[in-house]
Amino acid sequence: MSHFKPHWILGFSSLFYAPSILSQASLKQAEQYLKNGQFEAARGIYEQECDVENIFCINQYSVALIVQGEYAQALQKLEQISDSVWLPVEYYRNKGLCHYFLNDIKSAEESYRLGIAAGDALANANLAYLMIMQGRFDEAEKILSLKAENEEMQYWTLLYSGLLDLRRSRHLQAEKKLTALLKKFTGSFDGYLYRANVYYRQRKYNEAKADLARADLIIPGNSETRELHMRLNSLPTKN
């Protein structure tokens, strides 16, 4: 997996340093690697210095594994701390992601709901995405109708509301929501990808190509943009 897919919200814990377990400097460096998208480098530090007694480190280690597509190993790491008295609020979100990508949808949903119960608002967004992809549109819409408490939740709520309208073939509504999203969050890869799909279905092919070009600048070589490029390029040319 060459990059982190933006429509999946990973949990990055606030770091707790335990000098007896691992080097504070190393953990800070690993955190910086994660933020910079240098996941292999972060993983190398965690492999050397993570100890099962440090739940924050294990949670971060799982993030480095998830973004590299090693979901089974990430889940195994998260299970090591499952009996802890206290867990980071993002723990269940990360666990849900592992289950989702391992096609255990029931366990993914259970994990997201545990995260919501623990006070993780962003787990709502992941649960909404899961439901959209499962065709449970009414349930997803109910979640997305909840008030977004901060800018990050506003982003995901608007993005997934646009995706929901796209999946329901409500193309005009999807276009309006995604356009509003991109006015505020100009660097949204998924915003451009989803709107390109909307334009494709509306037969606005030039607009779709323009959005794909913008998406390619953000994340080059993505399989989803490549697929839509192929569909657009296969259209018959006008004489």
N, C-alpha and C positions, 0 to 999 in steps of 0.2 A: 504494500500500500504506500504509494509515493507521497501522499499528502493527507492532511486531516480534512474530511468532508465537513464543510461549515454547517450543514443542517443538523449535525449531531453535536449536542452541547455536552462537553466533558466537564468533569468536576475537578478543579484545581484547588487543593486545600491551602489555607493559610498555614505556613510552615511552623512546626514546633521543633526546636532544636534540642536534641539530647546528646550533649558532647561525649557522654560515655559510650554511646552507640555508634555515632558516626561524626565525621568532621563537619562542623558548621559551614566552613568555607566550601566544602564539596557539595553540600546540600544546596547552598545558595547558587552555586554554579549550575547544578542540575536544574534548579527551578528556572534559571535564566535560559538554559538550553530549551526547556519546554516552551517557554513564552516565545522564543525565537523560531520555533519549529524545527529545532535540531534534535529530533527525537532519539536518534541512534546514540548521540553523544550523551544525552540525559540517561538513557537506558544503561549505558556503560557504567556510569557513576552509581546508579542504583544497584546494579548487579554486584558491584564491589563492596558497597557500604551499607545497603539496606539490611535491617534486622527486623524480624517478625515482631519484636516488641515495640517498634516505632510505627504506629498505625498511619501517621501522616506520610511517612516515607513509602510505605506499601501502597497507599492510595495513589501517590504520585507515580510510583513505578507502574501501576496498572495503566495509567494514562499513556505513558510512553509505549507500553505494549499494545494498547488498543489502537492507537493511531498508526501503528505498523501492521495492523491486521492480525495480531496474535491474540485472538479473543479467548481461546481456551486457556492459554497461559496466564492472561490477565485475570480471568475469572478464578483460576487457581490461587493466584496471589491474594485476591480479595477475600476468598474463602478462609485464608489463613488468619484473618483478623475478624471474622464474622461473629465470634463469641466475645469480643471485647465489650466491656461495660459501656464505653462511649465510642462512637464512630463519627467521622466527619460527615456533615450533612450531604456532601456530594457522593458518599460511598454507594448509596443505593442507585444513584443515577449511573455511575460507572458500571455497576453490576448489571443494571438493566440493559445497558448498551451491549455488554458481552453476550447476554442471553439473546438479545435481538439478532445480532449478527451470527449467532450460532443457531438461528432459526427456532429458538425456544421462546415463542411469542408469549405464552402464558406466564412463564417465569419473568420475562422482561416487564410485562404489565404489572405483575406483583411487586417487582423491585421499584418501579416508578411510583407506584401507589405508596409504598413504604417511605420513599423519599418525600413525597408530598406530605404524608403524615408527620414526618420529621421536620417539616418547615422549609423544604427545598422547593421554592416556587418554580424554578427552571425545570424540575421534573415534570411539571404540568405540560410544558412545551414538548418534551420528549414523548410523553404519553399521547398528546394530540397528534404528533407525527405518526406514531405507531398506529393509531386508530385510522388516520387518513389512508395509510398504506394498506390497512386491512379492510378498507371500504366501509368502516363504521363512521359514516359522515356525521350523523346526528350527534353522536357522542363527542366527536372531535369538535363540532361547532359549539357544543355546550361548554367545553373546556376553554375554547378560544374566546368565548363571550365574557370570561372573567376579566375583571379590571387588571390591567398591567400596572404593577406597582413601581416599576423603574424603567429606565431607557432600554436596558437589555431585554426585559420582558416585552416591552413595546415592539422591539425589533422582531423577536421570534413570533409574537402573536400576529403581527401584520404579515410576516412572511408566510406563516402556515395558513392564515386566513386566505391569502392569495392562492396558495397551493390547493386548499380545499375547494375554492371556487373553480380552479382549473380542473380538478378531478371530477367536479360535478357539472362540467361543461358550462359554467356560468362565466363565459369568457370576458364579457364587458366588466363585470364586477372584479374579476381577477386582475384585469389590466389596470383598473383604477387603483386597486389596493397595492399592486406591485409598483406602479408608477409613484404613488405616494411614498412607499418604502424607499425607493431609489433616490428620491429627492432628498431624503434625510440621511440615508445610509448609502452613499455613492460607491462604496467598495464591496457591496454585497454580491458575491459570486452567484449564490442561489437566486437572488432577486433577478439578476439578468438572465440566468438559465430558465427560471420559471416563466418570466415574461416572454422570452424567446419562444417557448412552447405555446404560450397563449397566442402570440402573433402568428405562429405557424398554423394553428387551428383556425385563426381568422383570415388566413391566406394573405397576411401582410408579410410577405416573404423578405422584402428588403429590410423591414424593421427587425425581423427575426435574426437576419444575418448580422445586423449592426449590434444587437444585444449579445450575440454569440461572440463577436469580436471583442466586446468589452469583457465578457466572462473569460475569454482566453488570455487576456492581459493579466487578470487576477490569478487564475490557476491554469497554466498552459497544459495541454495534453490530457484534459479530463475526458473520461470515457463517455460521459453523458453529453457533453458538448460535441464530441466527435460523432456520436450517433445522430444528433440532430443536424450537424453539418452534412452528413451523408444523405439524409433524407431531403434536405434542401437542394443539394447538388444533383440529386436524381430526378428532380422535377423537370418536366419537358420544357424546353426553351421556346419562347414565342418566336414565330417567323417574322 
